[in-house]
Amino acid sequence: MEGISAVVFDLYGTLYDVHSVALELEALYPGEGLEMSRLWRQKQLEYTWLRSLMGQYINFESATYDALRFCCAQMKLPLDTPTQERLCSSYLRLRTFSDTFDALRRLKNSGLPLGIVSNGSNYSIAQVVDNSDMRWAFNELISADDVAIFKPDSRVYALAEQRMDLPREQILFVSSNAWDATGATHFGFPVCWINRQGNAFDELGARPKYVASNLGMMTDMVLKGV
Ligand code: LAC
């Protein structure tokens, strides 16, 4: 890759595995963990997009709470307040993917400034990063909360340009979420979509400049141009 002066990452599903909560769900609701985790994540995303469209912003933790309540109602599963709190706090202790640490270490060693650009609140992002001992990797933790709207709204991507203090063309945006990779491409970032599972890319009018099957491959591509 040529002309890249910084790299920013999506958090949930890109650096951190949202389905790490499935274990906790499985312990509480045997046999339902994976399906619940998928429905919970799907609704969490939908709620962020719908609230953005309706102009009814609430932060990511609140959307996550609401999505969990829907999920239990839909699957006819009980949910008391301590369980709700336990499950939502497991979203603050997500595990990194197996390729995350090494990729961030190599990029960091190359001297590139790194950041996270997430729909998570400032509190959630800081918790997830600190609970996994990954703070060393990042120059900036950038939250959609600062503009009270969620990605893929361009105002969130614009925050990255301001905070990394570089023009968008020089910031590589990395996401596993095709909707996010699309939004970032429309905004004008060079984007690398991490396609770990061989999925089809969304048909939303833009294609990412780069595709890699994991963070290690993306790092190889970046470092070739540095
Ligand atoms: C993020 C999620 C929503 O912004 O993928 O980190």
Residues whose N, C-alpha, C, O or C-beta is under 5 A from the ligand:
A	BS01	LAC	D10 L11 Y12 V117 S118 N119 G120
